[in-house]
Amino acid sequence: MTQAALPLLRGAAGRIVFVGSVGGRLASQFAAAYHASKFAMEAIADAWRQELDPEEIAVILIEPSAISTPIWDKAQERLDALLADADPRMARYRDRLLELRGSLRSADEHGKSPDDVAAIIEQALTEDSPDTRYVVGAAGKVATALRPLIPDRLADKLAERA
């Protein structure tokens, strides 16, 4: 869709704002497909930013951390279905899935408001010199800043607890 709108953006000196997730920079267990899509969005935004810079078209990526939306309820419903599965192979994951379910509930309860994301999108669209990325949420800002400094195995252990 963005590619189809590109001729109009060129004519209007517009900018492109993608809404991704800190899940495009930080992955956690049992969400590989979600993270793969968000990592891909990171790559698209980076490549397009480089390709469109000579035309002075800004490409901006909004990266929310935990935001209170129905996604958490849907994820909990999916986990409930997995936990109800009688397949003996699921037994190896049961304890971790139960912990994950609690984390999902906490993320919803402590997540930022969708209005906070909307305010950042507005900022990205109206600033004279927008940043290339905006992380929404203090926890996401800390995590994305620290992640490149932490060895992978330590990051894995921290992700298990988060």
Buried (B, 14 or more C-beta within 10 A) or exposed (E): EEEEEBEEBEEEEBBBBBBBBBBBBBBBEBEEEBBEEBBEBBEBBBEBBEEBEEEEBBBBBBBBBBBBBEBBEEBBEBBEEBEEEEEEEEEEBEEEBEEBBEBBBEBBEEBBEEEBBEEBBEBBEEEEEBEEBBBBBEBBBEBBEEBEEEEEEEBEEBBEEE
